[in-house]
Amino acid sequence: MLVTDFDPLKIKRRWKSGVLEDTELGVHEVDAHNIIPCWITSGKQEYAAYTIRPKIHRLLPRYLKEYPTLTKQVSPLEIETVDWSKVYNNLNLDAEVKEIEWLKPGEREALKMMNYFIKEKLGGYTENRNNPAIDALSNLSPYLHFGQLSAQRVALEVKKIKCKNGV
């Protein structure tokens, strides 16, 4: 079985269609980027945020749940070890493009950035997010985009803070 992640972008839908044309496997699509799967949130293309927000808020109690505890899985398959240095050396990288210094990759760094945002910036986010002179943004987008942090984890952590504060 092939499991794919839902993405509404045309280019990614085109890529997925190309892969699906060349496979005989069963395919299952999930929506791992959103707390509520898009096809459940709304059956139509929404034209404004204010039309979809009530639908999301109505469904949050059903979907915004803590993750179950993971158990270690034992694979019956022999899995080859990957030589990551060989993979890296075969990448066609542009050495002129410098590394981003303010952003560190990985789940651990994503959680650090999330916790920093919640503790230091969340309180003024609503008022300051559109002011370019103030460092008010969460800086979580890269972590969310590349799957190192989930929107559900962020929402659950913010919800914990709000519950402690009685909000």
Buried (B, 14 or more C-beta within 10 A) or exposed (E): EEEBEBBEEEEEEEEBEEEEEEEEEEEEBEBBBBBBBBEEBBEEEEEEEEEBEEBBEEBBEEBBEEEEEEEEEEEEEEEEEEEEEEEEEEEEEEEEEEEEEEEEEEEEBBBEBBEBBBEEBBEEEEEBEEEEEEEBBBBBEBBBEEEBBBBBBBBBBBBEEEEEEEE
